[in-house]
Amino acid sequence: MGLGLPGQDVSLPSYDFLCRGTAPQRRGLQPVDGGQTDCRQYVPKGRGPTALQRAVREGLPAFLAEADEWGGLPTSLVREFVAATTCGDVSRGFVLVKCLACGEALRVGFTCHGRTVCPGCTARRAAATAAHLVDEVLPRCPYRQWTLAFPRGLKVPLASDSALLAAAVRAFVRGLFALQRRQARALGIEKPRPGAVAFVQHFTSALLLHPHAHVLVPEGVFCGDDKSFAQLPPPTDEDVEVLLRKVAKKVLQLAAARYPEGLPYADDAQAALAAASAQTRLPLGEVVVAPRAGRRCAFLEGFSLHANTAVHENDRESLERLCRYGARGPVALDRLTFREDGRLEYRLKRPSRGGATVLVLTPVQLLKRLCALVVKPKVHLTRYFGVFAPNANARAEVVAQRPRPPGPESESESPAKDAAPRDARPPRLNFADLLRRTLGVDLFSCPCGGRRVVVAFITTEEAARKALGLRPRDAAPRHRATGPPQLALALA
């Protein structure tokens, strides 16, 4: 990958460094020498820290001190909190982008790649995942979203035990595939092959622990040697109730087999906060209304299943929006603000049954809620089943049926070329293409009408602070080496 030189045409897909740029919800560009960014293209959030970064910086020391009394926190969790405070900080490294016409330069800061705490990184990951699914995986056919939620007593073990959560989601997908195969055989379809993409979430809009799964399933099956699509009728209310009854029984059996002597006790601060978050309720009225069963909805002993969200085969925009919703993160930065008294105000997505519209939290209370939602490393949040699985025999034929993105290639391109090996496929969309796709803005377009190019990469903190005219950070004080105390006592 080379740098853009003056006079050359900028090719946006070649700048994969922009994958590390901040997401549209965060500030990520800083004008050089007092310049202003183009508000028609990219509106920065300001040069100061965001409300979340300020809350983490103010509350993290007290939160860590309190967590030590409960057994401490995992190193990966503390690392994610600390990284969120420096996400997009140009003093730790940036990319210098300059306009060829007017000479205006911008600094693009690097991100922390967080999976839970940082809203900018989670939004960028959700947009990239949705674009990959719509462009590279999902064929043109109708889709339906199935949402499975678990009872309160299973929230903590499912959130802490990734193997149990994966087994529960797998049990639900198998039951759903069995339902589709029965419907297909009733219509005379031989060898039906279903598929699904599952998004695992651990949170609610009120930042409470609530592990559940959004499963995106084609409204039909793939059959025949060419894996042509055969549409099935939508599920009935009875189908949803029968499926939920079978899945609930299977999940309870899995939990009993996993923990035959009962659920384990909390052994660290994160487990204790997860248990508290699972038991927390929003302010309700005096009368608690039972969940109202709607169309294609079922409730059974704390389990719930919803299957009334469908997308037409030609509505690829809604399909991508649905994928972004499933892959989103827990924190919405535009709903978090600081009050004059120093506390935080988090606006709820919808009013609670008691009429509450906002949550008022201190920085430490916010960190406690986020701590219970942090996903452990190496836990997959997007899972593929059936014909969409990476090693499925029919995946190449099914994926080849997806709509090709507009380009110079001819429409008569053979499916064999489209089903090329993974190494020959184009990489994921970078940050510049994600901005153009989600917001319709061009990062390399200058307000003067010229084009911006990459001038330099500043990857070390020392070089970044020197380029910004800042003093180097004070190194940790060095203490004089001393001998062991036994030697000092012997010499006394």
QUINOR-V288816 format. One record per residue. N is the residue number from 1. RES is the residue in three letters. NEAR is the number of other ideal C-beta (glycine too) atoms within 12 Angstrom. D_CENTER is the distance of its C-alpha to the mean C-alpha in Angstrom with 2 decimals. Layout:
n/res/near/d_center
N/RES/NEAR/D_CENTER
N/RES/NEAR/D_CENTER
This chain:
n/res/near/d_center
1/MET/16/27.77
2/GLY/13/30.33
3/LEU/19/30.36
4/GLY/29/31.26
5/LEU/14/34.95
6/PRO/18/36.97
7/GLY/11/38.29
8/GLN/14/35.68
9/ASP/13/33.43
10/VAL/30/29.76
11/SER/18/27.63
12/LEU/29/24.02
13/PRO/23/22.50
14/SER/23/24.41
15/TYR/31/22.66
16/ASP/23/19.67
17/PHE/31/19.65
18/LEU/38/17.85
19/CYS/32/14.63
20/ARG/32/14.81
21/GLY/46/15.65
22/THR/45/13.92
23/ALA/42/11.91
24/PRO/34/14.16
25/GLN/37/13.59
26/ARG/42/15.05
27/ARG/34/18.44
28/GLY/41/18.69
29/LEU/42/22.21
30/GLN/35/25.35
31/PRO/28/28.75
32/VAL/27/31.41
33/ASP/16/34.83
34/GLY/10/33.96
35/GLY/23/32.85
36/GLN/22/30.72
37/THR/32/27.72
38/ASP/26/28.03
39/CYS/12/26.80
40/ARG/14/26.97
41/GLN/24/24.38
42/TYR/38/22.07
43/VAL/19/22.43
44/PRO/30/21.56
45/LYS/29/20.83
46/GLY/18/23.79
47/ARG/21/24.81
48/GLY/15/24.43
49/PRO/24/21.49
50/THR/37/19.06
51/ALA/35/19.58
52/LEU/47/16.80
53/GLN/38/18.23
54/ARG/23/21.65
55/ALA/39/20.88
56/VAL/38/19.52
57/ARG/24/22.60
58/GLU/24/24.98
59/GLY/31/23.88
60/LEU/33/22.77
61/PRO/19/26.41
62/ALA/21/27.52
63/PHE/34/24.47
64/LEU/24/25.06
65/ALA/16/28.75
66/GLU/22/28.25
67/ALA/30/25.86
68/ASP/15/28.59
69/GLU/14/30.81
70/TRP/24/28.49
71/GLY/17/28.24
72/GLY/21/25.80
73/LEU/34/22.11
74/PRO/23/20.54
75/THR/16/20.66
76/SER/22/17.05
77/LEU/35/16.08
78/VAL/27/18.69
79/ARG/22/17.66
80/GLU/35/14.12
81/PHE/39/15.90
82/VAL/27/18.47
83/ALA/29/16.28
84/ALA/43/14.52
85/THR/30/18.09
86/THR/32/18.87
87/CYS/41/15.91
88/GLY/46/17.76
89/ASP/35/21.10
90/VAL/37/23.64
91/SER/28/26.08
92/ARG/29/24.17
93/GLY/32/24.05
94/PHE/37/23.59
95/VAL/43/24.53
96/LEU/33/27.59
97/VAL/45/27.67
98/LYS/31/31.08
99/CYS/31/32.68
100/LEU/26/35.66
101/ALA/17/37.63
102/CYS/21/37.52
103/GLY/19/36.28
104/GLU/31/33.51
105/ALA/29/30.94
106/LEU/38/27.38
107/ARG/39/25.40
108/VAL/45/21.76
109/GLY/39/20.13
110/PHE/34/17.80
111/THR/38/14.38
112/CYS/36/13.43
113/HIS/27/10.41
114/GLY/40/9.02
115/ARG/41/6.10
116/THR/41/7.11
117/VAL/44/10.10
118/CYS/38/9.86
119/PRO/42/8.76
120/GLY/41/9.77
121/CYS/39/7.83
122/THR/41/4.33
123/ALA/38/6.35
124/ARG/44/7.87
125/ARG/37/5.46
126/ALA/36/4.87
127/ALA/37/8.61
128/ALA/37/9.56
129/THR/37/8.45
130/ALA/37/10.25
131/ALA/36/13.08
132/HIS/31/13.59
133/LEU/36/13.92
134/VAL/35/16.24
135/ASP/31/18.26
136/GLU/32/18.58
137/VAL/37/18.19
138/LEU/37/18.86
139/PRO/36/22.57
140/ARG/26/24.19
141/CYS/35/24.79
142/PRO/28/24.03
143/TYR/41/20.97
144/ARG/37/20.49
145/GLN/35/17.60
146/TRP/46/18.51
147/THR/35/16.87
148/LEU/47/18.15
149/ALA/37/18.31
150/PHE/40/20.34
151/PRO/26/23.18
152/ARG/24/23.21
153/GLY/21/25.07
154/LEU/34/22.49
155/LYS/36/19.40
156/VAL/34/20.17
157/PRO/35/21.17
158/LEU/40/18.23
159/ALA/39/15.74
160/SER/36/17.95
161/ASP/25/19.04
162/SER/24/16.46
163/ALA/21/19.47
164/LEU/31/20.51
165/LEU/37/17.20
166/ALA/25/17.15
167/ALA/26/20.80
168/ALA/42/20.31
169/VAL/41/17.81
170/ARG/30/20.19
171/ALA/34/23.13
172/PHE/43/21.80
173/VAL/35/21.13
174/ARG/25/24.62
175/GLY/35/26.19
176/LEU/43/24.65
177/PHE/32/25.89
178/ALA/24/29.26
179/LEU/37/29.49
180/GLN/40/28.87
181/ARG/26/31.41
182/ARG/22/33.99
183/GLN/27/33.60
184/ALA/29/33.94
185/ARG/18/37.02
186/ALA/15/38.57
187/LEU/18/38.41
188/GLY/11/40.02
189/ILE/24/37.04
190/GLU/15/37.53
191/LYS/20/34.91
192/PRO/33/31.81
193/ARG/34/28.50
194/PRO/42/25.37
195/GLY/40/21.73
196/ALA/42/18.30
197/VAL/43/14.54
198/ALA/39/12.78
199/PHE/36/9.27
200/VAL/37/9.48
201/GLN/37/8.62
202/HIS/39/10.69
203/PHE/35/11.38
204/THR/29/13.46
205/SER/28/13.94
206/ALA/31/16.49
207/LEU/39/14.34
208/LEU/34/16.15
209/LEU/40/15.46
210/HIS/37/15.22
211/PRO/41/13.90
212/HIS/35/14.00
213/ALA/43/13.16
214/HIS/35/12.88
215/VAL/46/15.07
216/LEU/47/15.89
217/VAL/44/19.51
218/PRO/44/22.18
219/GLU/32/25.07
220/GLY/35/27.45
221/VAL/38/28.13
222/PHE/39/29.09
223/CYS/29/32.65
224/GLY/18/35.56
225/ASP/12/35.95
226/ASP/16/34.05
227/LYS/33/31.23
228/SER/22/31.92
229/PHE/32/29.94
230/ALA/30/31.78
231/GLN/26/30.47
232/LEU/32/30.87
233/PRO/19/31.68
234/PRO/24/29.01
235/PRO/33/28.94
236/THR/19/31.32
237/ASP/21/30.99
238/GLU/14/33.00
239/ASP/29/30.70
240/VAL/35/27.70
241/GLU/24/29.86
242/VAL/22/31.27
243/LEU/39/27.93
244/LEU/39/26.54
245/ARG/21/29.77
246/LYS/26/29.50
247/VAL/38/25.88
248/ALA/31/26.61
249/LYS/21/29.66
250/LYS/26/27.89
251/VAL/40/25.05
252/LEU/27/27.74
253/GLN/18/29.70
254/LEU/28/26.85
255/ALA/30/26.34
256/ALA/18/30.13
257/ALA/16/30.47
258/ARG/25/27.75
259/TYR/22/29.34
260/PRO/11/33.00
261/GLU/9/34.17
262/GLY/11/31.65
263/LEU/24/28.31
264/PRO/19/28.25
265/TYR/16/28.67
266/ALA/23/26.25
267/ASP/16/27.07
268/ASP/25/25.04
269/ALA/29/23.67
270/GLN/39/20.08
271/ALA/32/21.57
272/ALA/27/23.93
273/LEU/38/21.39
274/ALA/41/19.30
275/ALA/30/22.59
276/ALA/23/23.40
277/SER/35/20.11
278/ALA/34/20.63
279/GLN/17/24.15
280/THR/25/23.52
281/ARG/19/24.40
282/LEU/25/24.30
283/PRO/19/27.82
284/LEU/15/29.51
285/GLY/14/32.96
286/GLU/8/35.90
287/VAL/8/35.42
288/VAL/13/32.24
289/VAL/11/31.81
290/ALA/9/30.93
291/PRO/18/28.05
292/ARG/10/29.56
293/ALA/18/29.27
294/GLY/16/28.58
295/ARG/18/28.84
296/ARG/26/27.06
297/CYS/28/25.88
298/ALA/33/27.09
299/PHE/23/27.17
300/LEU/26/28.75
301/GLU/20/29.15
302/GLY/22/25.74
303/PHE/37/23.94
304/SER/32/22.82
305/LEU/41/22.09
306/HIS/30/21.45
307/ALA/34/22.10
308/ASN/21/23.33
309/THR/28/20.62
310/ALA/28/21.82
311/VAL/28/21.44
312/HIS/18/24.53
313/GLU/23/24.82
314/ASN/13/25.56
315/ASP/18/22.77
316/ARG/27/20.20
317/GLU/18/18.81
318/SER/22/18.02
319/LEU/37/16.55
320/GLU/32/14.07
321/ARG/26/13.34
322/LEU/34/12.93
323/CYS/36/10.43
324/ARG/34/8.31
325/TYR/26/8.95
326/GLY/34/8.02
327/ALA/35/4.53
328/ARG/35/4.16
329/GLY/41/4.37
330/PRO/41/7.99
331/VAL/42/10.03
332/ALA/27/11.60
333/LEU/35/13.84
334/ASP/19/16.45
335/ARG/24/17.24
336/LEU/35/18.00
337/THR/23/21.52
338/PHE/24/24.28
339/ARG/18/27.55
340/GLU/8/30.99
341/ASP/10/31.57
342/GLY/17/28.71
343/ARG/23/26.42
344/LEU/35/23.02
345/GLU/23/22.60
346/TYR/38/19.36
347/ARG/24/20.00
348/LEU/25/19.06
349/LYS/22/17.68
350/ARG/15/20.94
351/PRO/18/24.05
352/SER/22/24.64
353/ARG/20/27.73
354/GLY/16/29.69
355/GLY/13/28.89
356/ALA/22/26.55
357/THR/20/24.45
358/VAL/24/23.20
359/LEU/30/22.48
360/VAL/22/24.62
361/LEU/30/23.50
362/THR/23/24.81
363/PRO/32/22.65
364/VAL/26/23.31
365/GLN/27/22.41
366/LEU/41/19.04
367/LEU/43/18.38
368/LYS/36/19.61
369/ARG/41/17.16
370/LEU/46/14.16
371/CYS/45/15.83
372/ALA/42/15.76
373/LEU/39/11.99
374/VAL/43/11.25
375/VAL/36/10.26
376/LYS/26/13.14
377/PRO/18/13.31
378/LYS/10/13.67
379/VAL/24/12.03
380/HIS/24/10.56
381/LEU/34/7.75
382/THR/34/9.14
383/ARG/32/12.91
384/TYR/32/15.86
385/PHE/34/19.22
386/GLY/36/22.66
387/VAL/38/23.46
388/PHE/38/19.86
389/ALA/25/19.89
390/PRO/18/20.37
391/ASN/13/23.92
392/ALA/22/25.07
393/ASN/16/28.51
394/ALA/30/27.95
395/ARG/28/24.58
396/ALA/29/26.37
397/GLU/27/28.47
398/VAL/37/25.72
399/VAL/34/23.30
400/ALA/27/26.36
401/GLN/27/26.71
402/ARG/29/23.65
403/PRO/25/24.64
404/ARG/24/25.12
405/PRO/19/23.82
406/PRO/8/26.83
407/GLY/13/28.65
408/PRO/8/32.12
409/GLU/13/32.16
410/SER/10/34.62
411/GLU/11/33.85
412/SER/9/36.18
413/GLU/15/33.98
414/SER/12/34.31
415/PRO/19/31.48
416/ALA/12/32.32
417/LYS/16/31.20
418/ASP/29/27.96
419/ALA/22/27.29
420/ALA/17/27.74
421/PRO/10/26.52
422/ARG/14/23.03
423/ASP/7/24.56
424/ALA/11/26.11
425/ARG/17/23.01
426/PRO/22/21.66
427/PRO/21/18.68
428/ARG/24/15.24
429/LEU/33/15.49
430/ASN/31/15.99
431/PHE/45/15.25
432/ALA/40/18.58
433/ASP/34/18.11
434/LEU/40/14.72
435/LEU/37/16.65
436/ARG/24/19.46
437/ARG/30/17.53
438/THR/27/15.48
439/LEU/21/18.08
440/GLY/15/21.15
441/VAL/24/22.00
442/ASP/24/23.48
443/LEU/39/22.72
444/PHE/37/25.92
445/SER/29/28.15
446/CYS/31/30.39
447/PRO/23/32.06
448/CYS/16/35.40
449/GLY/14/34.71
450/GLY/22/34.34
451/ARG/28/31.59
452/ARG/41/29.71
453/VAL/34/29.66
454/VAL/37/28.31
455/VAL/26/31.04
456/ALA/23/29.86
457/PHE/25/27.12
458/ILE/27/27.40
459/THR/18/25.50
460/THR/17/27.40
461/GLU/23/27.57
462/GLU/18/31.35
463/ALA/20/31.62
464/ALA/30/29.12
465/ARG/21/31.07
466/LYS/16/34.27
467/ALA/25/33.21
468/LEU/25/32.21
469/GLY/12/35.52
470/LEU/16/34.15
471/ARG/11/35.86
472/PRO/15/34.41
473/ARG/15/32.78
474/ASP/8/35.32
475/ALA/9/35.27
476/ALA/6/35.52
477/PRO/6/39.20
478/ARG/7/41.09
479/HIS/6/43.32
480/ARG/6/46.67
481/ALA/6/46.89
482/THR/9/49.20
483/GLY/11/50.87
484/PRO/10/50.32
485/PRO/10/51.76
486/GLN/10/54.36
487/LEU/10/55.88
488/ALA/10/56.11
489/LEU/9/57.90
490/ALA/9/60.28
491/LEU/9/61.22
492/ALA/7/61.77
